Amino acid sequence: MAGPAGGWSEPAPATSARSVLGGYRAYARRWVFLLVISLLSCSNATLWLSFAPVAGTIARHFLLSTEQLNWLSLVFLVVSIPSGVVAIWVLDSIGLRWATTLGAFLNFLGSVIRSMPSMVVGTQDPFVFLLGGQSICALAQTLVIFSPAKLAALWFPEHQRATANMIGTMSNPLGILVANLLSPILVKTEEDIPLMLGTYILPAGLTFLLATACLWESVPPTPPSVGAAQSTSLPFLAGLKLLTRNKAYITLAVCFGGGVGIFSSFSALLEQVLCVNGYSSEFAGLCGALFIVFGVLGAVALGLYVDRTKHFIEAVKIGLCLASLACVAFAVVSQLQGQTVVLAAVCSLLGFFGFAVAPIAMELAVECSFPVGEGTAAGLVFVLGQAEGVLIMVLLTSLTVRHAEPSVSTCRDGQGPLDWKVPMLLMAGLCVLFSCLLMVLFHTPYRRLQAEADASPSIQEDERPATAAALDHAPYLAAMP
């Protein structure tokens, strides 16, 4: 465990490690920790958007207005901004184990509270329970969404960090996909709503049980790398001050945070944008599913590539540029009728390039800000992304106008279709702007990798000896300023 001066205690017995080299060890139970965090992130995402695919049925059953229904999803964005700062402190000061366990408890508690109107007969105001449960789940989100970068840094050797971060990070969009597929299957009529609410309690409860029973410590007895040994060596406030003076980190946080905001707006507004030109809600759902599925595939491919090459900067810059091109294509094609194949392909490419960048950008945030704590470095990027997402969504929706002439609209709000041409072009323009700023302004050494190269070699798994890892690292370390 961590010592009083930020160091580490004596190594654990050799039988508890897979391999030993230079005093650093990788423990098999790191995969259990990753499984718990991945399940928690996936469960939390399903709770976030479980109402959206069956919004009309939920509104009729609980007598909710459109504004109340939208708040059941929007509350996640609003709550995450102030609570995110507290979650960052919890991760870097209290520890990963307690943060994960607390997040799992809040996630389970929120899932139960929002089910109360269906379980308790005669509930006076169901919206209070629904919004209250969603708000508690939103608090859990901030504790789990920053965790993959922290877990990868503390428990995984350097040649597995990007992959571990990718698995934990991509569990969240997988949860969104599950919610979009499962909720319509479970809810055919209003009588099925209690079944849906109860179903989503099960994974939340299982995750809380696993977190309580299987997570024993925040850090391994012996660190897997030099970077892990020096992790969170700075106090929380000192780390924040250091980040405010780090131009590379600020550039990454603003540009990637803007990308997060654009992708959040895209996911939330996709159906409204497509229905104007006659595309069905089923097709919009298919585009959203392709967006996520290809995003996960892209993240897997890029995570494995970066783990072997350590080309963090190149991967993020090229990925965002290609995502910008896909965003421009969507802004144009979404305003045309009868382009189902092209739209499906564009949404797939947007997810493939955009989602793939997310876990790598989180790793890059840690690299360029070392030795600031991983929770602080990754967490502030997420908080800024949520804030930018709210601003971008408000801006895009404020620029819409109602169509005066009849159209082929399939929109169901009964107020006439909206014109999304200007908002979509603005969204594409912002995506291009953030990508260009990152290309021009972002330059940084890999501080954590440099520290590990200057110290003793990190542990490698049985199939990757230290000499091979050193040869892998040599080209990019030699090129650093």
C-alpha positions as CSV (number, residue, x, y, z in Angstrom):
1,M,0.0,0.0,0.0
2,A,1.0,3.6,-0.4
3,G,3.4,4.9,2.2
4,P,3.3,8.3,3.9
5,A,5.6,9.9,1.4
6,G,3.8,8.6,-1.7
7,G,6.0,5.5,-1.9
8,W,5.1,1.9,-1.7
9,S,5.4,-0.8,0.9
10,E,7.3,-4.0,0.7
11,P,6.5,-6.4,-2.2
12,A,3.9,-9.0,-1.7
13,P,4.8,-12.7,-1.9
14,A,5.8,-13.9,-5.3
15,T,2.9,-16.3,-5.5
16,S,0.5,-13.4,-5.9
17,A,2.0,-12.0,-9.1
18,R,2.1,-13.2,-12.6
19,S,5.7,-12.1,-13.2
20,V,8.4,-10.2,-11.5
21,L,11.0,-7.9,-12.9
22,G,13.0,-5.1,-11.3
23,G,10.7,-4.9,-8.3
24,Y,7.5,-4.2,-10.3
25,R,4.6,-6.6,-10.5
26,A,1.3,-7.0,-12.3
27,Y,-1.4,-8.8,-10.3
28,A,-4.0,-11.0,-11.9
29,R,-6.8,-9.4,-9.8
30,R,-6.3,-6.2,-11.8
31,W,-8.7,-7.8,-14.4
32,V,-11.3,-8.3,-11.7
33,F,-11.1,-4.6,-10.8
34,L,-11.4,-3.7,-14.5
35,L,-14.5,-6.0,-14.8
36,V,-16.2,-4.3,-11.9
37,I,-15.6,-0.8,-13.2
38,S,-16.7,-1.8,-16.7
39,L,-19.9,-3.3,-15.4
40,L,-20.6,-0.3,-13.3
41,S,-20.0,2.1,-16.2
42,C,-22.3,0.0,-18.4
43,S,-25.0,-0.2,-15.8
44,N,-24.9,3.5,-15.1
45,A,-25.2,4.3,-18.8
46,T,-28.3,2.1,-19.2
47,L,-29.9,3.9,-16.3
48,W,-29.1,7.2,-17.8
49,L,-30.9,6.6,-21.1
50,S,-33.3,3.8,-20.3
51,F,-36.3,6.2,-20.5
52,A,-35.5,7.8,-23.8
53,P,-36.3,4.9,-26.2
54,V,-39.8,4.6,-24.7
55,A,-40.4,8.3,-23.9
56,G,-44.0,8.4,-25.0
57,T,-45.1,5.4,-23.0
58,I,-43.3,6.7,-19.9
59,A,-44.9,10.2,-20.3
60,R,-48.4,8.7,-20.6
61,H,-48.0,6.3,-17.7
62,F,-46.6,8.8,-15.2
63,L,-48.4,11.9,-16.6
64,L,-45.2,13.7,-17.4
65,S,-44.7,16.8,-19.6
66,T,-42.1,16.9,-22.4
67,E,-39.9,19.1,-20.2
68,Q,-40.1,16.7,-17.3
69,L,-39.2,13.8,-19.5
70,N,-36.2,15.6,-20.9
71,W,-34.9,16.4,-17.5
72,L,-34.6,12.7,-16.7
73,S,-31.7,12.6,-19.1
74,L,-30.5,16.1,-18.9
75,V,-30.0,15.9,-15.1
76,F,-26.9,13.7,-15.7
77,L,-25.2,16.5,-17.5
78,V,-26.2,19.2,-15.0
79,V,-25.3,17.1,-11.9
80,S,-21.9,15.9,-13.3
81,I,-20.5,19.4,-13.6
82,P,-20.3,20.4,-9.9
83,S,-20.1,16.9,-8.6
84,G,-17.3,16.0,-11.0
85,V,-14.9,18.2,-9.0
86,V,-15.7,16.4,-5.8
87,A,-15.4,13.0,-7.6
88,I,-11.9,14.0,-8.7
89,W,-10.9,14.7,-5.2
90,V,-12.4,11.4,-4.0
91,L,-10.5,9.4,-6.6
92,D,-7.1,11.0,-5.9
93,S,-7.4,11.5,-2.1
94,I,-9.7,8.7,-0.8
95,G,-8.7,6.0,-3.2
96,L,-10.0,4.0,-6.2
97,R,-11.5,1.2,-4.2
98,W,-13.7,3.4,-2.1
99,A,-14.7,5.6,-5.0
100,T,-15.8,2.6,-7.0
101,T,-17.7,1.1,-4.1
102,L,-19.4,4.4,-3.4
103,G,-20.3,4.8,-7.0
104,A,-21.7,1.3,-7.2
105,F,-23.8,1.9,-4.0
106,L,-25.2,5.2,-5.4
107,N,-25.9,3.6,-8.8
108,F,-27.9,0.8,-7.0
109,L,-29.7,3.2,-4.7
110,G,-30.7,5.4,-7.6
111,S,-32.0,2.5,-9.6
112,V,-34.2,1.5,-6.6
113,I,-35.5,5.0,-5.9
114,R,-36.6,5.6,-9.5
115,S,-38.5,2.3,-9.4
116,M,-40.6,3.4,-6.3
117,P,-43.6,4.8,-8.3
118,S,-44.1,1.4,-9.8
119,M,-43.5,-0.6,-6.6
120,V,-45.5,1.5,-4.1
121,V,-49.2,1.9,-4.8
122,G,-50.6,5.5,-4.5
123,T,-47.4,7.4,-5.1
124,Q,-48.4,11.1,-5.1
125,D,-45.7,12.6,-7.3
126,P,-43.8,10.0,-9.4
127,F,-41.6,12.6,-11.0
128,V,-39.9,13.3,-7.7
129,F,-38.9,9.7,-7.4
130,L,-37.9,9.4,-11.0
131,L,-35.8,12.6,-11.0
132,G,-34.4,11.8,-7.5
133,G,-33.2,8.4,-8.6
134,Q,-31.7,9.7,-11.8
135,S,-29.9,12.4,-9.8
136,I,-28.3,9.9,-7.5
137,C,-27.3,7.8,-10.5
138,A,-25.7,10.9,-12.0
139,L,-23.6,11.3,-8.8
140,A,-22.4,7.7,-9.4
141,Q,-21.5,8.5,-13.0
142,T,-18.9,11.1,-11.9
143,L,-17.2,8.5,-9.7
144,V,-17.0,5.9,-12.4
145,I,-16.4,7.8,-15.6
146,F,-12.9,9.0,-14.5
147,S,-11.9,5.6,-13.1
148,P,-10.5,3.8,-16.1
149,A,-7.5,6.1,-16.5
150,K,-6.8,5.8,-12.8
151,L,-7.1,2.1,-12.8
152,A,-4.9,1.7,-15.8
153,A,-2.2,3.8,-14.2
154,L,-2.2,2.1,-10.8
155,W,-2.7,-1.6,-11.7
156,F,-1.5,-2.2,-15.3
157,P,2.0,-2.3,-16.8
158,E,2.6,0.4,-19.5
159,H,2.1,-1.9,-22.5
160,Q,-1.5,-2.6,-21.3
161,R,-2.6,0.8,-20.0
162,A,-4.2,2.1,-23.2
163,T,-6.1,-1.2,-23.6
164,A,-7.3,-1.2,-20.0
165,N,-8.4,2.4,-20.3
166,M,-10.2,1.6,-23.6
167,I,-12.1,-1.3,-22.1
168,G,-13.3,0.7,-19.1
169,T,-14.2,3.8,-21.1
170,M,-16.0,2.0,-23.9
171,S,-18.2,0.2,-21.4
172,N,-20.2,3.4,-21.1
173,P,-21.3,3.7,-24.8
174,L,-22.1,-0.1,-24.7
175,G,-24.5,0.7,-21.9
176,I,-26.2,3.3,-24.0
177,L,-26.5,0.8,-26.8
178,V,-28.0,-1.8,-24.4
179,A,-30.6,0.8,-23.2
180,N,-31.6,1.7,-26.7
181,L,-32.1,-2.0,-27.6
182,L,-33.5,-3.4,-24.3
183,S,-36.0,-0.7,-23.3
184,P,-38.2,-1.1,-26.4
185,I,-38.1,-4.8,-26.1
186,L,-39.2,-4.7,-22.4
187,V,-41.9,-2.0,-22.8
188,K,-44.6,-2.8,-25.2
189,T,-47.4,-1.3,-23.1
190,E,-47.7,0.8,-20.0
191,E,-48.1,-2.3,-17.9
192,D,-44.6,-3.3,-18.8
193,I,-42.9,-0.3,-17.2
194,P,-42.4,-1.9,-13.8
195,L,-40.7,-4.8,-15.5
196,M,-38.3,-2.5,-17.2
197,L,-37.5,-0.6,-14.1
198,G,-36.9,-3.8,-12.1
199,T,-34.8,-5.3,-14.8
200,Y,-32.3,-2.4,-14.7
201,I,-32.0,-2.8,-10.9
202,L,-30.4,-6.3,-11.3
203,P,-27.1,-5.3,-13.0
204,A,-26.8,-2.3,-10.6
205,G,-27.3,-4.6,-7.6
206,L,-24.9,-7.2,-9.0
207,T,-22.2,-4.6,-9.6
208,F,-22.6,-3.2,-6.0
209,L,-22.2,-6.8,-4.7
210,L,-19.1,-7.4,-6.8
211,A,-17.5,-4.1,-5.7
212,T,-18.2,-4.8,-2.1
213,A,-16.9,-8.4,-2.1
214,C,-14.1,-8.4,-4.7
215,L,-12.3,-5.1,-4.3
216,W,-9.9,-5.3,-1.5
217,E,-7.5,-2.4,-2.0
218,S,-7.1,0.8,-4.1
219,V,-3.5,0.1,-5.1
220,P,-1.6,-3.2,-5.5
221,P,0.9,-4.2,-2.9
222,T,3.7,-3.6,-5.4
223,P,3.3,-1.2,-8.3
224,P,3.4,-2.5,-11.9
225,S,5.5,0.4,-13.2
226,V,7.5,3.5,-12.2
227,G,4.6,5.7,-13.2
228,A,2.3,3.8,-10.8
229,A,4.9,4.1,-8.0
230,Q,4.8,7.9,-8.5
231,S,1.0,8.1,-9.1
232,T,-0.8,11.0,-7.3
233,S,2.4,12.1,-5.7
234,L,1.0,15.7,-5.7
235,P,-1.7,16.9,-3.4
236,F,-5.1,17.6,-5.0
237,L,-4.9,21.4,-4.9
238,A,-1.2,21.4,-6.0
239,G,-2.2,19.3,-8.9
240,L,-4.9,21.7,-10.0
241,K,-2.5,24.6,-9.8
242,L,0.0,22.7,-11.9
243,L,-2.7,22.0,-14.6
244,T,-3.6,25.6,-14.9
245,R,0.0,26.4,-15.9
246,N,0.2,23.5,-18.3
247,K,-0.6,24.9,-21.8
248,A,-0.6,21.5,-23.5
249,Y,-3.1,20.1,-21.0
250,I,-5.4,23.2,-21.3
251,T,-5.3,22.9,-25.1
252,L,-6.2,19.2,-24.9
253,A,-8.9,19.7,-22.3
254,V,-10.6,22.5,-24.3
255,C,-10.4,20.8,-27.7
256,F,-11.2,17.3,-26.6
257,G,-13.8,18.6,-24.2
258,G,-15.4,20.4,-27.2
259,G,-15.4,17.1,-29.1
260,V,-17.1,15.4,-26.2
261,G,-19.8,18.1,-26.2
262,I,-20.3,17.7,-29.9
263,F,-20.7,14.0,-29.7
264,S,-23.1,14.3,-26.8
265,S,-25.2,16.8,-28.8
266,F,-25.1,14.5,-31.8
267,S,-26.4,11.5,-29.8
268,A,-29.2,13.6,-28.2
269,L,-30.4,15.4,-31.3
270,L,-29.9,12.7,-34.0
271,E,-33.6,11.6,-34.2
272,Q,-34.8,15.3,-34.3
273,V,-32.4,16.1,-37.1
274,L,-33.2,13.1,-39.3
275,C,-37.0,13.1,-38.9
276,V,-37.2,16.5,-40.7
277,N,-36.3,14.9,-44.0
278,G,-38.5,11.9,-43.7
279,Y,-36.2,9.4,-41.9
280,S,-38.1,7.1,-39.4
281,S,-37.3,6.9,-35.7
282,E,-36.3,3.3,-36.3
283,F,-33.7,4.4,-38.9
284,A,-32.4,7.0,-36.5
285,G,-32.1,4.3,-33.9
286,L,-30.1,2.2,-36.3
287,C,-27.7,5.1,-37.0
288,G,-27.2,5.6,-33.3
289,A,-26.5,1.9,-32.9
290,L,-24.0,2.0,-35.7
291,F,-22.4,5.1,-34.2
292,I,-21.7,3.2,-31.0
293,V,-20.8,-0.2,-32.4
294,F,-18.3,1.1,-34.8
295,G,-17.0,3.5,-32.2
296,V,-16.3,0.5,-29.9
297,L,-14.5,-1.3,-32.7
298,G,-12.4,1.7,-33.5
299,A,-11.5,2.1,-29.8
300,V,-10.4,-1.5,-29.6
301,A,-8.2,-1.3,-32.7
302,L,-6.7,2.1,-31.7
303,G,-6.1,1.0,-28.1
304,L,-4.2,-2.1,-29.1
305,Y,-2.2,0.0,-31.6
306,V,-1.2,2.7,-29.2
307,D,-0.3,0.2,-26.5
308,R,2.4,-1.2,-28.8
309,T,3.6,2.0,-30.5
310,K,2.9,4.7,-27.9
311,H,1.9,7.2,-30.6
312,F,-0.7,9.0,-28.4
313,I,-0.4,12.4,-30.1
314,E,-0.5,11.1,-33.6
315,A,-3.5,8.9,-32.9
316,V,-5.5,11.7,-31.2
317,K,-4.8,14.3,-33.9
318,I,-5.5,12.1,-36.9
319,G,-8.6,10.6,-35.2
320,L,-10.1,14.0,-34.5
321,C,-9.4,15.2,-38.0
322,L,-11.0,12.2,-39.6
323,A,-14.0,12.6,-37.2
324,S,-14.3,16.2,-38.3
325,L,-14.5,15.2,-41.9
326,A,-17.3,12.7,-41.0
327,C,-19.1,15.4,-39.0
328,V,-19.0,17.7,-42.1
329,A,-20.4,14.9,-44.2
330,F,-23.2,14.3,-41.7
331,A,-24.1,18.0,-41.7
332,V,-24.5,17.9,-45.5
333,V,-26.1,14.5,-46.0
334,S,-28.6,14.8,-43.1
335,Q,-30.3,17.6,-45.0
336,L,-31.0,15.4,-48.0
337,Q,-33.8,13.0,-48.5
338,G,-33.5,9.3,-49.3
339,Q,-29.8,8.9,-48.4
340,T,-30.2,6.0,-45.9
341,V,-27.1,4.1,-47.0
342,V,-24.8,7.1,-47.1
343,L,-26.2,8.4,-43.7
344,A,-25.6,5.0,-42.1
345,A,-22.0,4.9,-43.4
346,V,-21.3,8.4,-42.3
347,C,-22.6,7.7,-38.8
348,S,-20.5,4.6,-38.6
349,L,-17.4,6.5,-39.6
350,L,-18.1,9.3,-37.2
351,G,-18.3,6.8,-34.4
352,F,-15.3,4.8,-35.6
353,F,-13.0,7.8,-35.6
354,G,-14.5,9.9,-32.8
355,F,-15.1,7.2,-30.1
356,A,-11.8,5.6,-30.8
357,V,-10.0,8.8,-29.7
358,A,-11.7,9.0,-26.3
359,P,-9.7,6.5,-24.2
360,I,-6.4,7.5,-26.0
361,A,-7.1,11.2,-25.2
362,M,-7.6,10.3,-21.5
363,E,-4.3,8.5,-21.5
364,L,-2.7,11.5,-23.2
365,A,-4.1,13.8,-20.6
366,V,-2.3,11.8,-17.9
367,E,0.9,11.7,-20.0
368,C,1.1,15.4,-20.5
369,S,0.2,16.3,-16.9
370,F,2.3,13.8,-15.0
371,P,2.8,13.7,-12.0
372,V,-0.6,15.2,-11.4
373,G,-3.1,12.5,-10.2
374,E,-4.8,10.5,-12.9
375,G,-8.3,11.3,-11.5
376,T,-7.6,15.0,-11.6
377,A,-6.1,14.9,-15.2
378,A,-8.8,12.8,-16.7
379,G,-11.7,14.1,-14.6
380,L,-11.3,17.8,-15.5
381,V,-11.3,16.9,-19.2
382,F,-14.7,15.1,-18.7
383,V,-16.2,17.9,-16.6
384,L,-15.2,20.5,-19.2
385,G,-16.6,18.3,-21.9
386,Q,-20.0,18.1,-20.0
387,A,-20.1,21.8,-19.6
388,E,-19.2,22.4,-23.3
389,G,-21.9,19.8,-24.2
390,V,-24.6,21.8,-22.4
391,L,-23.5,25.0,-24.0
392,I,-23.3,23.5,-27.5
393,M,-26.7,21.7,-27.2
394,V,-28.3,25.0,-26.0
395,L,-26.7,26.9,-28.9
396,L,-27.7,24.4,-31.5
397,T,-31.3,24.1,-30.4
398,S,-31.6,27.9,-30.1
399,L,-30.7,28.3,-33.8
400,T,-33.5,26.1,-35.1
401,V,-36.5,27.5,-36.8
402,R,-39.9,26.0,-37.7
403,H,-40.5,25.1,-41.4
404,A,-43.2,27.3,-42.9
405,E,-43.9,24.9,-45.9
406,P,-45.1,21.3,-45.8
407,S,-42.5,18.6,-45.8
408,V,-42.0,14.9,-45.6
409,S,-41.3,15.1,-41.9
410,T,-41.9,12.1,-39.7
411,C,-41.4,14.2,-36.5
412,R,-44.0,13.6,-33.8
413,D,-44.0,16.7,-31.7
414,G,-47.1,18.1,-33.5
415,Q,-45.6,21.6,-33.9
416,G,-44.1,21.3,-37.3
417,P,-40.6,20.2,-38.4
418,L,-37.5,22.2,-37.4
419,D,-34.9,23.5,-39.8
420,W,-31.5,22.0,-38.7
421,K,-29.3,23.3,-41.6
422,V,-27.6,26.1,-39.7
423,P,-27.2,24.2,-36.4
424,M,-25.7,21.2,-38.2
425,L,-23.2,23.4,-40.2
426,L,-22.3,25.1,-36.9
427,M,-21.7,21.7,-35.2
428,A,-19.4,20.7,-38.1
429,G,-17.6,24.0,-38.0
430,L,-17.0,23.7,-34.3
431,C,-15.7,20.1,-34.8
432,V,-13.2,21.3,-37.5
433,L,-12.2,24.3,-35.3
434,F,-11.4,22.1,-32.3
435,S,-9.4,19.7,-34.5
436,C,-7.4,22.5,-36.1
437,L,-6.6,24.1,-32.8
438,L,-5.4,20.7,-31.4
439,M,-3.3,20.1,-34.5
440,V,-1.6,23.5,-34.4
441,L,-1.3,24.2,-30.6
442,F,-0.9,20.9,-28.9
443,H,2.7,19.8,-28.4
444,T,4.0,17.9,-25.3
445,P,6.5,15.3,-24.2
446,Y,5.3,12.1,-22.7
447,R,6.1,12.9,-19.2
448,R,5.1,9.7,-17.5
449,L,6.8,7.5,-20.1
450,Q,9.9,9.7,-19.8
451,A,9.9,9.2,-16.0
452,E,9.6,5.4,-16.5
453,A,12.4,5.4,-19.0
454,D,14.7,7.3,-16.7
455,A,14.0,4.9,-13.9
456,S,14.2,1.1,-13.7
457,P,12.4,-0.9,-16.4
458,S,8.7,-1.5,-15.8
459,I,7.3,-5.0,-15.5
460,Q,6.4,-6.8,-18.7
461,E,4.2,-9.9,-19.1
462,D,5.7,-13.3,-19.8
463,E,5.4,-12.9,-23.6
464,R,7.0,-9.4,-23.6
465,P,10.5,-9.2,-22.1
466,A,11.9,-6.0,-20.8
467,T,14.4,-5.7,-23.7
468,A,11.6,-5.8,-26.3
469,A,9.7,-3.1,-24.5
470,A,12.8,-1.0,-24.3
471,L,13.3,-1.3,-28.0
472,D,9.7,-0.4,-28.6
473,H,10.0,2.7,-26.5
474,A,13.3,3.9,-27.9
475,P,12.1,5.8,-31.0
476,Y,9.5,8.0,-29.4
477,L,11.5,8.6,-26.3
478,A,14.5,9.7,-28.3
479,A,12.3,12.2,-30.2
480,M,11.0,13.9,-27.1
481,P,12.2,17.4,-26.2
